[in-house]
């Protein structure tokens, strides 16, 4: 059964996949392969989602962690500030239009992000799962999700679901179905269906109530 923290782990998987794709496109472009500009440009929205996610952890997750493991969150917040710096350098390289510098600047946040998300998945969120009730996890996630501007939420859904595997899609959908009022979830369901396209049949097979 899906639990609130499964939503965070699914988003982490989306970050990894999108970041890997942008990094590969930047490297291939630096090597002279044409036609990858649109893939590299994905960094612009990815950058925004990373910032919203980090801010969400700081307001929703880190205070809870501080209550069960004092001083642990501080190291993770330092990771966020380092990622901020890497993203600024990335943006500067993109704006300069230098393919080689862009490839180098893309590799840095990818390495940092992979390391940080690995720590999250192996340490931070298992701490929460072990010591925080499911209800309190849900409250923390609600605070976390509140950092996403509501007018950008449809964009987040359209970005997120194509990057997820079937299990993560199922978990995200079930969690949103649990925590959102029925009229609101009906709107979210339409966004999910549009985002996954032909894979909607597989999602409704896993969650028959969607059909």
C-alpha positions in Angstrom: 0.0 0.0 0.0 1.3 3.4 -0.9 2.5 5.7 1.9 3.1 9.5 1.8 6.8 9.2 1.6 6.6 7.0 -1.5 5.6 10.3 -3.3 9.0 11.8 -2.4 10.9 8.8 -3.6 9.0 8.8 -6.9 9.9 12.5 -7.4 13.5 11.7 -6.7 13.4 9.0 -9.4 12.0 11.6 -11.8 14.8 14.0 -10.9 17.4 11.4 -11.7 15.9 10.4 -15.0 15.5 14.0 -16.2 18.9 15.1 -15.0 20.5 12.1 -16.7 18.8 13.0 -20.0 19.8 16.6 -19.9 23.4 15.7 -19.0 23.7 13.2 -21.8 22.2 15.7 -24.3 24.7 18.4 -23.2 27.6 16.0 -23.6 26.5 14.9 -27.0 26.0 18.5 -28.1 29.5 19.4 -27.0 30.8 16.5 -29.1 29.1 17.9 -32.1 25.8 16.0 -32.3 23.0 18.3 -33.5 19.3 18.5 -32.7 19.4 18.2 -28.9 18.6 21.8 -27.9 15.1 20.9 -26.8 16.4 18.2 -24.5 18.9 20.5 -23.0 16.3 23.2 -22.5 14.4 20.9 -20.1 16.9 22.1 -17.5 14.9 25.4 -17.2 11.8 23.7 -15.7 13.9 21.0 -13.9 15.7 23.8 -12.2 12.4 25.3 -10.9 11.1 22.0 -9.6 14.4 21.3 -7.8 14.2 24.6 -6.1 10.5 24.0 -5.1 11.4 20.5 -3.8 14.4 21.7 -1.8 12.3 24.5 -0.2 9.5 22.0 0.5 11.9 19.7 2.4 13.2 22.7 4.4 9.7 23.7 5.6 8.0 20.3 5.7 10.6 17.6 6.3 13.6 19.1 8.1 11.6 20.3 11.2 10.3 16.8 11.6 13.7 15.3 11.2 15.1 17.8 13.8 12.6 16.4 16.3 13.8 12.8 16.0 17.5 13.3 15.0 18.8 16.7 16.0 21.4 18.3 13.7 20.9 15.8 10.9 19.0 18.2 8.7 21.7 20.8 8.8 23.9 18.7 6.5 21.1 18.2 4.1 20.4 21.9 4.0 24.0 22.5 3.2 23.6 20.2 0.3 20.7 22.4 -0.9 22.8 25.5 -0.8 25.6 23.8 -2.7 23.1 22.6 -5.3 21.8 26.2 -5.6 25.3 27.3 -6.5 25.7 24.6 -9.0 22.4 25.5 -10.6 23.4 29.1 -10.9 26.6 28.1 -12.7 24.6 25.8 -14.9 22.2 28.7 -15.9 25.1 31.0 -16.6 26.8 28.5 -18.9 23.5 27.9 -20.7 23.0 31.6 -21.2 26.5 32.0 -22.6 25.7 29.5 -25.3 29.0 27.7 -24.9 28.4 24.0 -25.6 31.6 22.7 -23.8 31.0 24.9 -20.8 27.4 23.8 -20.6 28.4 20.2 -20.7 30.8 20.7 -17.8 28.3 22.8 -15.9 25.6 20.1 -16.3 27.8 17.4 -15.0 28.4 19.2 -11.7 24.7 19.4 -10.5 24.1 15.8 -11.8 26.9 14.5 -9.7 25.8 16.5 -6.7 22.1 15.6 -7.1 22.8 11.9 -7.5 24.8 11.9 -4.3 22.3 14.0 -2.4 19.3 12.0 -3.5 21.1 8.8 -2.6 21.6 10.1 0.9 17.9 11.1 1.1 16.8 7.7 0.1 19.2 5.7 2.2 19.2 7.9 5.4 16.8 10.8 5.7 13.5 9.3 4.6 14.1 5.9 6.3 14.5 7.9 9.5 11.1 9.4 8.9 9.5 6.1 8.0 10.8 4.5 11.1 10.0 7.2 13.6 7.1 9.3 12.3 3.5 8.1 12.0 1.9 7.9 8.6 -0.5 10.7 9.6 2.4 13.0 10.5 4.2 12.0 7.4 1.2 13.1 5.4 1.1 16.5 7.2 4.8 17.0 6.5 4.2 16.2 2.8 1.3 18.6 2.7 3.6 21.4 3.9 6.2 20.3 1.4 3.8 20.4 -1.5 2.6 23.8 -0.5 5.8 25.3 -1.8 4.8 24.6 -5.4 2.9 27.6 -6.9 -0.6 26.3 -7.5 -0.8 27.8 -10.9 2.3 25.7 -11.9 0.9 22.4 -10.5 -0.4 21.2 -13.9 3.1 21.8 -15.4 4.5 19.7 -12.5 2.2 16.8 -13.3 3.0 17.0 -17.0 6.7 17.0 -16.2 6.6 14.3 -13.6 4.5 11.4 -14.9 6.3 10.8 -18.2 9.5 10.4 -16.2 8.1 7.7 -13.8 7.9 4.0 -14.1 4.6 2.2 -13.6 5.1 1.5 -9.9 5.9 5.1 -9.1 3.0 6.3 -11.2 0.7 4.0 -9.3 2.0 5.2 -5.9 1.8 8.9 -6.8 -1.8 8.5 -8.1 -2.9 6.6 -5.1 -1.4 9.1 -2.7 -3.0 12.0 -4.5 -6.3 10.1 -4.6 -6.1 9.7 -0.8 -5.1 13.3 0.2 -7.1 15.4 -2.3 -10.8 16.1 -2.2 -12.7 14.2 -4.9 -13.4 17.2 -7.2 -9.8 18.3 -7.0 -8.5 14.8 -7.7 -10.9 14.5 -10.7 -8.9 17.4 -12.3 -5.6 15.8 -11.3 -6.7 12.6 -12.9 -7.3 14.3 -16.2 -3.8 15.8 -16.1 -2.3 12.4 -15.3 -4.2 10.8 -18.2 -2.9 13.4 -20.6 0.7 13.0 -19.2 0.9 9.2 -19.6 -0.9 8.9 -22.9 -1.1 5.3 -24.0 0.1 4.1 -20.6 -3.2 5.2 -19.1 -4.5 1.6 -19.7 -1.8 0.2 -17.5 -2.5 2.7 -14.8 -6.3 2.0 -14.8 -5.5 -1.8 -14.7 -3.5 -1.2 -11.5 -6.1 1.3 -10.1 -9.5 0.2 -11.5 -11.3 3.0 -9.8 -9.7 5.5 -12.2 -11.6 4.1 -15.2 
